[in-house]
Amino acid sequence: MSIAKLVAAHLRDIPDFPQPGVVFKDITPLLADGEAFGQTIEYLGDFVERVGAELVVGIEARGFILAAPAALQAGLGFIPLRKPGKLPGVTLRESYALEYGEAALEMHEDAIRSGTRVVVMDDVLATGGTAAAAADLLERAGAEVVGLSFLIELASLRGRVKLPGRSLDCLLTVP
């Protein structure tokens, strides 16, 4: 079975979450299956290595679940992008619009050396706003974003449009 089919077989749709009209892609069944989760992390770690990243960056919260083990798989460090107010010390912030509201991401000001090659990882590419904000924040901090990796791409929401010219890897694309 291909890795995309394996992931698809372990997803659960939750209608009307977090608000009416939104279909949430629940990855917890995938996480609960050690073999399927392990194969997923191997795939993500291989992408990180192929693009020559030096660090893996995960977007709170489900991006952490994927990015940290993928970083370990590739023998690299991990940097979290957090919701506002979750990090101690001096932070950089990037605000952005969500499909159902507004949000912001923060990172420690000194988390990344200028010129460091990074991959940004999250569970879902939807409208692209979160991913674009993450890439903008990292580049403002001096990083070179060499790739963005997602477990699932919701193609109908056209998130790729907000990420022109960027190297994207989406393990599974759904309509």
Backbone as CSV, one residue per row, in Angstrom:
resi,resn,N_x,N_y,N_z,CA_x,CA_y,CA_z,C_x,C_y,C_z
1,MET,0.853,-1.178,0.000,0.000,0.000,0.000,0.898,1.240,0.000
2,SER,0.559,2.219,-0.839,1.344,3.459,-0.889,1.172,4.236,0.415
3,ILE,2.136,5.091,0.686,2.065,5.902,1.914,0.836,6.815,1.889
4,ALA,0.475,7.351,0.733,-0.713,8.210,0.648,-1.977,7.426,0.980
5,LYS,-2.091,6.197,0.456,-3.266,5.371,0.757,-3.283,4.976,2.232
6,LEU,-2.108,4.713,2.780,-2.017,4.374,4.200,-2.514,5.527,5.074
7,VAL,-2.060,6.742,4.758,-2.506,7.910,5.515,-4.008,8.115,5.341
8,ALA,-4.489,8.030,4.104,-5.920,8.223,3.838,-6.769,7.227,4.627
9,ALA,-6.284,6.002,4.762,-7.032,4.976,5.483,-7.088,5.241,6.984
10,HIS,-6.223,6.130,7.460,-6.156,6.408,8.896,-6.649,7.814,9.260
11,LEU,-7.393,8.453,8.376,-7.968,9.772,8.662,-9.439,9.628,9.033
12,ARG,-9.914,10.590,9.804,-11.332,10.634,10.171,-11.824,12.058,9.944
13,ASP,-12.933,12.197,9.231,-13.550,13.507,9.015,-14.498,13.824,10.170
14,ILE,-14.346,15.038,10.711,-15.237,15.517,11.772,-15.976,16.736,11.203
15,PRO,-17.251,16.562,10.813,-17.986,17.686,10.232,-18.309,18.768,11.263
16,ASP,-18.359,19.994,10.766,-18.764,21.163,11.563,-17.857,21.436,12.760
17,PHE,-16.559,21.180,12.580,-15.585,21.491,13.624,-14.411,22.229,12.991
18,PRO,-13.975,23.352,13.522,-14.361,23.988,14.775,-15.593,24.878,14.663
19,GLN,-16.176,24.947,13.469,-17.402,25.727,13.306,-18.219,25.113,12.183
20,PRO,-19.505,25.448,12.090,-20.354,24.877,11.046,-19.779,25.124,9.646
21,GLY,-19.837,24.076,8.823,-19.357,24.173,7.448,-17.918,23.719,7.251
22,VAL,-17.145,23.599,8.327,-15.759,23.151,8.244,-15.716,21.646,8.506
23,VAL,-14.977,20.908,7.657,-14.769,19.484,7.888,-13.334,19.302,8.364
24,PHE,-13.178,18.972,9.635,-11.869,18.812,10.263,-11.284,17.463,9.881
25,LYS,-10.038,17.454,9.444,-9.330,16.212,9.130,-8.589,15.760,10.388
26,ASP,-9.125,14.739,11.039,-8.577,14.234,12.293,-7.493,13.199,12.005
27,ILE,-6.277,13.476,12.487,-5.152,12.568,12.260,-4.911,11.637,13.448
28,THR,-5.719,11.718,14.499,-5.447,10.889,15.677,-5.495,9.387,15.392
29,PRO,-6.348,8.889,14.476,-6.258,7.454,14.161,-4.893,7.080,13.550
30,LEU,-4.313,7.948,12.753,-2.980,7.708,12.191,-1.938,7.670,13.305
31,LEU,-2.017,8.620,14.226,-1.058,8.691,15.321,-1.148,7.476,16.240
32,ALA,-2.335,6.899,16.348,-2.555,5.763,17.241,-2.045,4.443,16.674
33,ASP,-1.739,4.407,15.385,-1.244,3.191,14.746,0.269,3.320,14.580
34,GLY,1.019,2.628,15.416,2.474,2.765,15.439,3.135,2.528,14.098
35,GLU,2.689,1.513,13.375,3.303,1.217,12.070,3.005,2.321,11.050
36,ALA,1.758,2.731,10.965,1.379,3.775,10.002,2.048,5.105,10.350
37,PHE,2.075,5.449,11.639,2.714,6.686,12.075,4.215,6.634,11.766
38,GLY,4.838,5.498,12.039,6.260,5.344,11.756,6.588,5.509,10.281
39,GLN,5.792,4.921,9.415,6.013,5.061,7.974,5.817,6.507,7.524
40,THR,4.859,7.180,8.142,4.614,8.592,7.826,5.824,9.442,8.211
41,ILE,6.370,9.210,9.385,7.532,9.975,9.842,8.744,9.687,8.962
42,GLU,8.930,8.443,8.538,10.029,8.125,7.615,9.899,8.921,6.329
43,TYR,8.680,8.986,5.778,8.432,9.753,4.553,8.777,11.229,4.767
44,LEU,8.292,11.807,5.857,8.545,13.224,6.136,10.035,13.482,6.361
45,GLY,10.710,12.609,7.090,12.144,12.745,7.323,12.937,12.664,6.029
46,ASP,12.510,11.788,5.103,13.181,11.682,3.807,13.065,12.995,3.024
47,PHE,11.889,13.642,3.072,11.730,14.932,2.390,12.686,15.963,2.961
48,VAL,12.779,16.023,4.276,13.670,16.971,4.953,15.109,16.779,4.473
49,GLU,15.531,15.537,4.368,16.888,15.237,3.905,17.074,15.603,2.434
50,ARG,16.072,15.295,1.589,16.171,15.574,0.141,16.376,17.057,-0.154
51,VAL,15.731,17.933,0.619,15.842,19.369,0.337,17.027,20.014,1.041
52,GLY,17.776,19.235,1.805,18.984,19.753,2.446,18.731,20.700,3.600
53,ALA,17.681,20.444,4.360,17.374,21.301,5.510,18.396,21.099,6.620
54,GLU,18.537,22.145,7.434,19.397,22.097,8.612,18.587,22.086,9.907
55,LEU,17.334,22.506,9.830,16.400,22.495,10.958,14.998,22.216,10.429
56,VAL,14.163,21.647,11.295,12.762,21.437,10.959,11.934,22.307,11.892
57,VAL,10.984,23.028,11.321,10.132,23.945,12.064,8.711,23.392,12.045
58,GLY,8.106,23.280,13.227,6.740,22.791,13.327,5.802,23.886,13.777
59,ILE,4.602,23.886,13.182,3.578,24.876,13.517,2.645,24.288,14.570
60,GLU,2.413,25.054,15.646,1.544,24.608,16.736,0.153,24.301,16.209
61,ALA,-0.477,23.262,16.655,0.021,22.264,17.571,0.305,20.949,16.854
62,ARG,-0.545,20.572,15.896,-0.345,19.268,15.265,0.929,19.203,14.440
63,GLY,1.433,20.333,13.989,2.715,20.334,13.280,3.854,19.853,14.159
64,PHE,3.741,20.083,15.476,4.773,19.605,16.404,4.856,18.080,16.369
65,ILE,3.682,17.426,16.310,3.600,15.972,16.366,4.325,15.347,15.184
66,LEU,4.334,16.030,14.060,4.990,15.518,12.854,6.428,16.008,12.725
67,ALA,6.645,17.278,12.996,7.951,17.887,12.752,9.043,17.390,13.693
68,ALA,8.736,17.249,14.971,9.777,16.827,15.917,10.316,15.433,15.587
69,PRO,9.470,14.419,15.371,10.032,13.117,15.018,10.664,13.093,13.623
70,ALA,10.144,13.889,12.686,10.770,13.962,11.360,12.167,14.560,11.468
71,ALA,12.320,15.558,12.342,13.646,16.145,12.573,14.589,15.085,13.129
72,LEU,14.143,14.322,14.106,14.968,13.243,14.665,15.324,12.215,13.598
73,GLN,14.350,11.853,12.774,14.575,10.894,11.682,15.706,11.378,10.774
74,ALA,15.758,12.696,10.533,16.769,13.285,9.657,18.038,13.686,10.411
75,GLY,18.048,13.490,11.727,19.220,13.860,12.519,19.374,15.356,12.721
76,LEU,18.255,16.069,12.743,18.276,17.534,12.841,17.561,18.021,14.095
77,GLY,17.704,19.315,14.368,16.996,19.960,15.456,15.609,20.395,15.023
78,PHE,14.831,20.811,16.021,13.430,21.197,15.832,13.190,22.562,16.453
79,ILE,12.457,23.418,15.755,12.076,24.744,16.251,10.552,24.841,16.238
80,PRO,9.935,25.198,17.376,8.480,25.356,17.393,8.052,26.783,17.035
81,LEU,7.010,26.897,16.230,6.315,28.172,16.036,5.053,28.068,16.879
82,ARG,4.914,29.005,17.836,3.863,28.907,18.843,2.800,29.982,18.677
83,LYS,1.691,29.764,19.329,0.654,30.777,19.446,1.177,31.862,20.388
84,PRO,0.670,33.085,20.260,1.172,34.188,21.092,1.097,33.901,22.585
85,GLY,2.144,34.353,23.276,2.187,34.254,24.726,2.655,32.919,25.268
86,LYS,3.062,31.983,24.421,3.460,30.648,24.874,4.969,30.501,25.055
87,LEU,5.742,31.430,24.528,7.197,31.349,24.619,7.736,32.395,25.582
88,PRO,8.690,32.007,26.422,9.335,33.003,27.291,10.378,33.779,26.489
89,GLY,10.768,34.906,26.978,11.831,35.670,26.323,11.324,36.505,25.166
90,VAL,12.280,37.042,24.412,11.977,37.934,23.296,11.550,37.101,22.086
91,THR,10.429,37.487,21.479,9.906,36.742,20.331,9.680,37.648,19.136
92,LEU,9.618,37.014,17.967,9.162,37.656,16.737,7.752,37.148,16.478
93,ARG,6.882,38.002,15.920,5.482,37.634,15.696,5.079,37.933,14.263
94,GLU,4.232,37.069,13.725,3.626,37.264,12.409,2.135,36.999,12.550
95,SER,1.308,38.003,12.232,-0.146,37.856,12.281,-0.663,37.503,10.895
96,TYR,-1.809,36.797,10.850,-2.375,36.367,9.574,-3.856,36.063,9.745
97,ALA,-4.563,35.944,8.623,-5.992,35.616,8.637,-6.172,34.118,8.436
98,LEU,-7.078,33.528,9.206,-7.481,32.141,9.037,-8.767,32.091,8.225
99,GLU,-9.136,30.869,7.810,-10.404,30.735,7.099,-11.585,31.041,8.009
100,TYR,-11.384,31.032,9.322,-12.474,31.312,10.257,-12.023,32.226,11.396
101,GLY,-11.160,33.208,11.103,-10.740,34.163,12.130,-9.351,34.720,11.877
102,GLU,-8.730,35.219,12.932,-7.374,35.769,12.866,-6.490,35.028,13.852
103,ALA,-5.188,35.019,13.565,-4.242,34.336,14.442,-2.857,34.952,14.275
104,ALA,-1.917,34.452,15.063,-0.523,34.889,14.962,0.379,33.730,15.366
105,LEU,1.601,33.770,14.870,2.640,32.814,15.239,3.801,33.577,15.845
106,GLU,4.489,32.937,16.795,5.675,33.533,17.394,6.797,32.503,17.442
107,MET,8.016,33.029,17.446,9.199,32.204,17.647,10.206,33.008,18.445
108,HIS,11.113,32.314,19.112,12.170,33.040,19.812,13.007,33.814,18.801
109,GLU,13.317,35.038,19.166,14.074,35.928,18.286,15.425,35.320,17.887
110,ASP,16.029,34.552,18.789,17.353,33.992,18.541,17.331,32.506,18.186
111,ALA,16.186,31.980,17.729,16.051,30.539,17.481,16.829,30.060,16.263
112,ILE,17.043,30.944,15.284,17.631,30.520,14.011,18.737,31.488,13.596
113,ARG,19.876,30.925,13.221,20.964,31.741,12.683,20.630,32.156,11.247
114,SER,21.060,33.325,10.866,20.833,33.819,9.510,21.411,32.831,8.496
115,GLY,20.621,32.539,7.469,21.059,31.634,6.412,20.752,30.169,6.655
116,THR,20.208,29.831,7.820,19.888,28.435,8.118,18.775,27.946,7.193
117,ARG,18.989,26.769,6.626,18.021,26.152,5.709,16.984,25.377,6.532
118,VAL,15.705,25.746,6.377,14.653,25.136,7.183,13.530,24.565,6.324
119,VAL,12.883,23.538,6.868,11.627,23.012,6.336,10.545,23.331,7.353
120,VAL,9.424,23.831,6.879,8.253,24.106,7.715,7.307,22.922,7.567
121,MET,6.784,22.432,8.686,5.926,21.259,8.651,4.651,21.508,9.444
122,ASP,3.528,21.043,8.861,2.238,21.107,9.540,1.380,19.945,9.057
123,ASP,0.247,19.741,9.711,-0.593,18.609,9.332,-1.400,18.880,8.068
124,VAL,-1.977,20.074,7.932,-2.883,20.355,6.817,-2.534,21.676,6.135
125,LEU,-2.512,21.650,4.802,-2.460,22.871,4.007,-3.886,23.145,3.569
126,ALA,-4.485,24.197,4.123,-5.862,24.562,3.790,-5.820,25.816,2.917
127,THR,-6.065,26.977,3.487,-6.075,28.214,2.695,-4.674,28.771,2.472
128,GLY,-3.689,28.259,3.178,-2.306,28.698,2.999,-1.879,29.845,3.881
129,GLY,-2.798,30.438,4.622,-2.465,31.591,5.442,-1.463,31.295,6.544
130,THR,-1.649,30.195,7.237,-0.736,29.827,8.325,0.653,29.526,7.763
131,ALA,0.705,28.750,6.687,1.995,28.389,6.087,2.725,29.619,5.564
132,ALA,2.006,30.519,4.905,2.634,31.742,4.390,3.158,32.598,5.534
133,ALA,2.391,32.702,6.619,2.841,33.475,7.782,4.089,32.847,8.390
134,ALA,4.117,31.520,8.482,5.290,30.826,9.027,6.520,31.112,8.179
135,ALA,6.389,30.987,6.865,7.524,31.235,5.973,7.982,32.692,6.072
136,ASP,7.045,33.617,6.117,7.391,35.040,6.243,8.133,35.319,7.550
137,LEU,7.638,34.751,8.647,8.272,34.937,9.953,9.695,34.387,9.948
138,LEU,9.865,33.204,9.413,11.194,32.586,9.373,12.157,33.374,8.503
139,GLU,11.692,33.850,7.374,12.566,34.635,6.502,12.918,35.974,7.128
140,ARG,11.981,36.560,7.843,12.285,37.795,8.567,13.360,37.558,9.623
141,ALA,13.390,36.335,10.176,14.400,35.973,11.176,15.735,35.598,10.528
142,GLY,15.773,35.546,9.187,17.017,35.260,8.480,17.143,33.861,7.923
143,ALA,16.139,33.011,8.132,16.190,31.637,7.635,15.943,31.595,6.130
144,GLU,16.397,30.516,5.519,16.069,30.211,4.126,15.080,29.051,4.160
145,VAL,13.846,29.291,3.747,12.816,28.248,3.747,12.990,27.426,2.476
146,VAL,13.509,26.198,2.633,13.806,25.349,1.475,12.663,24.399,1.141
147,GLY,11.644,24.353,1.995,10.498,23.504,1.712,9.426,23.635,2.771
148,LEU,8.214,23.324,2.363,7.078,23.245,3.281,6.458,21.871,3.075
149,SER,6.220,21.167,4.162,5.736,19.799,4.091,4.447,19.661,4.885
150,PHE,3.458,19.014,4.260,2.149,18.836,4.878,1.712,17.392,4.748
151,LEU,1.043,16.904,5.742,0.480,15.570,5.688,-0.662,15.542,4.666
152,ILE,-1.527,16.564,4.716,-2.734,16.603,3.881,-2.864,17.975,3.235
153,GLU,-3.194,17.995,1.953,-3.539,19.237,1.265,-5.021,19.190,0.898
154,LEU,-5.761,20.211,1.296,-7.167,20.354,0.916,-7.200,21.194,-0.365
155,ALA,-7.146,20.527,-1.507,-6.962,21.191,-2.798,-8.032,22.233,-3.097
156,SER,-9.266,21.981,-2.681,-10.357,22.909,-3.000,-10.178,24.281,-2.352
157,LEU,-9.358,24.369,-1.311,-9.147,25.651,-0.628,-7.983,26.447,-1.223
158,ARG,-7.283,25.864,-2.176,-6.267,26.554,-2.983,-5.162,27.235,-2.159
159,GLY,-4.696,26.579,-1.119,-3.639,27.128,-0.276,-2.329,27.351,-1.004
160,ARG,-2.074,26.574,-2.051,-0.840,26.733,-2.838,-0.710,28.134,-3.423
161,VAL,-1.845,28.764,-3.688,-1.835,30.096,-4.297,-1.086,31.093,-3.411
162,LYS,-1.142,30.928,-2.101,-0.462,31.839,-1.180,1.013,31.483,-0.980
163,LEU,1.478,30.442,-1.668,2.856,29.976,-1.502,3.576,29.868,-2.850
164,PRO,3.464,30.905,-3.688,4.050,30.807,-5.033,5.577,30.669,-4.980
165,GLY,6.094,29.808,-5.845,7.534,29.637,-5.954,8.165,28.850,-4.825
166,ARG,7.368,28.324,-3.922,7.909,27.575,-2.780,7.846,26.076,-3.070
167,SER,8.827,25.349,-2.566,8.856,23.904,-2.690,7.884,23.304,-1.684
168,LEU,6.840,22.635,-2.208,5.809,22.047,-1.346,5.815,20.530,-1.494
169,ASP,5.629,19.855,-0.369,5.455,18.414,-0.379,4.208,18.105,0.424
170,CYS,3.213,17.553,-0.241,1.958,17.170,0.419,1.792,15.673,0.247
171,LEU,1.837,14.950,1.354,1.780,13.508,1.291,0.476,13.027,0.675
172,LEU,-0.635,13.646,1.024,-1.944,13.263,0.528,-2.718,14.518,0.129
173,THR,-3.231,14.532,-1.101,-4.063,15.646,-1.552,-5.489,15.151,-1.697
174,VAL,-6.419,15.884,-1.057,-7.842,15.527,-1.135,-8.594,16.710,-1.742
175,PRO,-9.724,16.409,-2.394,-10.487,17.509,-3.028,-10.924,18.578,-2.046
